[in-house]
Amino acid sequence: MHQEGWNISKYRTRYGTSLRKMVKKIEICQHPKYTCSLCGKTKMKTQAMGQAMGIWHCGSCMKTVAGGACTYNSTSAVTIKSSEDLRN
């Protein structure tokens, strides 16, 4: 039985288990909408994957920002932002 929202049948037995699990993790975290840090609404979505990874666009305030490849806030970006907050 597979989880809702992810089509496991598109890979079937190809590519091996570990790669399919990695792709599943990436696809699940890419598709939900994230909260925009500029306007506070839950409208932040990733742009088209074939063109550019890590480009996020808010449908509410129409701002485009760079973020992580599969999540809006990458771990390195959070670390840098917290160190900047400590300096100020």
URVEN-V738284 format. One line per field, one symbol per residue. psi: psi as a letter, one per 20 degrees, with the letter a starting at -180 (. if undefined). Layout:
BEGIN
psi: ???
END
This chain:
BEGIN
psi: prqqipnhiihcjqiqghhhhghggghhihhrqrppigijqmjoqqaphhgpqjpqppigikqprqbrgiqgorhhhggghhhhhhh.
END
